[in-house]
Amino acid sequence: MTDFNAIQETLVNLDEARLLQLVKDALDQGTPAGGILNKGLIAGMDIVGEKMENEDMFIPEVLMAAQAMGKGVEILKPLLGEDATSARGCAVIGTVKGDLHDIGKNLVAMMMESAGLAVHNLGVDITPEEFVKQVKEKQANLLCLSALLTTTMPMMKQTIDAVVESGLRDQVKIMVGGAQVTQAFADDIGADAFAPDAGSAAKKAKALGS
Ligand code: B1M
């Protein structure tokens, strides 16, 4: 049986080599990739978050944990998604201006790709103007905004306002998400959808984007 605690602890202890080995071992034992992601890597990153909050871990260490987690996700990636069929819509995704968190956003992008959407991942710290430009250029029918900080969540509203001002709002559905984002917040700022995690984001994207 897979010891998810060991995966969490190894991530928190920043032992990347051992972490990647434990992820591979878990797969070899037949543990589903989704379980390794949620009960191992994401649960471990939550502990990192708590330690960061309590000042038991600092930014360079958190970055190392984030990098190790990213490598773990790369191993799981081919096994996480649903089968891609035909393109089921075109999505532009990015983390809003002022926010540099990208692990969750990348997971969402990956799951959406696996669900058959064409995904343009713009990266982090994206201005409202750039989102509008990319939606126009890519003729996207879905705009996905991620924010992890309470201080950058208002930038989601500013981005939606910019889409409205550009005249593109009728052509594009907007989904928002990120650790502090809630359905109530999404409703408040005029988003079409909110998803709490990458799996449900991909399902909602499929429904909205096709
Ligand atoms: Co940051 N950070 N961080 N950080 N960091 C948090 C978010 C924090 C909760 C930690 C804490 O204090 N407990 C806290 C925010 C508090 C708040 O605003 N209420 C925080 C802070 C304060 C900060 C800084 C301000 C710290 C400082 O400098 N003093 C700073 C800000 C930098 C900036 O962005 N301008 C900062 C910096 C960093 C690092 C650069 C060191 C690093 C990011 C590295 C990277 O992303 N490449 C980092 C990290 C790693 C974290 C924690 C520990 C982990 C985030 C993560 O990757 N989680 C985080 C604590 C935590 O969340 N537990 C924290 C794993 C990931 C899979 O989950 O991103 O939630 P998540 O994504 C989920 C869902 O939210 C959802 O699906 C994903 C997968 O299921 N989702 C969507 C995400 N986007 C979605 C979009 C959707 C739908 C669903 O639709 C479009």
Residues whose N, C-alpha, C, O or C-beta is under 5 A from the ligand:
A	BS01	B1M	M45 D46 V48 G49 E50 M52 E53 I59 V62 L63 A66 G98 D99 L100 H101 D102 I103 G104 K105 L107 V108 C144 L145 S146 L148 L149 T150 T151 M175 V176 G177 G178 A179 A195 P196 D197 A198 A201
